[in-house]
Structures are given as structure tokens and as C-alpha cells.
Amino acid sequence: MKVFFSRHAMKRMAERGISLNEVYEVLRSPLDAIDVRFGRRAYVRHFADCYYVVVIAERRNQDLIVVTAIRTSRKGALRYGFIRI
């Protein structure tokens, strides 16, 4: 599986200070993954500095396209609908 990034995702990651490595870590071993709108999935992972990164991605054939990434708190991740964090 290859991972591609939309222009929107790259722009938001830069604005929010989220690195490519963080996104790959979220996708490689998420704490939780849920279905969201438009057939996409949201993945979440906790990082050492007490923040969570949420990655929204969609699958196309065997590839994964990252649509956006968000840095949030535990409370924010729970608001998105994650329950296993």
C-alpha cells in the first residue's frame, strides 16, 4: 500500500505543525480507527507531548490518500467519536 497526500493535507499539516513522520506513525499503528463521512476513515494516535494526531484518509484501490491531519487534545479526539483512546 502506498500513501499519498492531497494538497489540502500538506497545507494543513504545515499550518498545524504536523510532520510526515507523525502521519506515518498514526497510519502504521493507530490507537483507534473509525468510519467517517464520504467513505473515509479517521485514525488517531497519542504522542508523548500530551497531544493526539487525527488523520483522515480514503482508500483508492490499494492506495491510501491522506485528506487532512489535525492535532488535538484527548477531549477533542473523543469529540470526533474515538472511544479507544
N, C-alpha and C positions, 0 to 999 in steps of 0.2 A: 504494500500500500504506500502510495506517495502522498505527501501532504503539500498542498498548495495554499497560498494566501491571497485573498482578494485585496484589491487596492484599499478598500474601506478598512479591512482588518489591519493592514500595515499602518495606515494613517492613525487609527485609534490606538494601536499598540504604542506608537511613538508618542502620542499625546498623553497616554496613561502610564508611560514608563514600564511597559511590559516587554520583556526580551523574547527573542525567538526560542531560547533555551527553556524559558518558563512555559511557553506554549507547548513545546515538545514534551516537557515533563508532565503537564496536565494530560495530554493525549496518551502518553505512554502508560501512566498509572494514576488514573483519576480516583478520587475518593468516592465519587458518585457520578452517574450519568443519567440524564432524563431526556425524554422526548419533549420538544418544544414546537412552536409553530412552523408551518411551511415544510414539514418533514425533516426538520433539522434536529440535532441533538446538542445538549449542553453538557459540558464536562466541568468538574470543579476539583481543585486540589488546594491544600493548605500549604503555605510556605512559612519558613522559620520566623519571619518578622511580624507574625500575627496578622497576616492578610491572606486572602483567598484569591485565586485567579479562576475566572469562569471563561471558558472558551466555547463559542457557538460555531458549529461546523455542520456541513452537509456532505453526504456521501454521493459521489458520482462514479458509477461503475465500481472500480476497485480503489478509487482515489478519495481523499478527504480534502474538502475545501474549507479553510477557516474563514468564517464570515466576519467575526469580531471577537475581541477579548476584553474582559472587564476585570479590574482589580476592585475587590470589595471586602467587607468585613464578614464575620460569621453571620451576623444578623441579616446582612444583605444577601448572602448566599441562601439562607433559609427562606427569604422572601421570594427568591427565584423558584423555589419549590424543591430544593435539595433537602433530603431528610437524613442521609447517612454521613453527616459531617460532624 
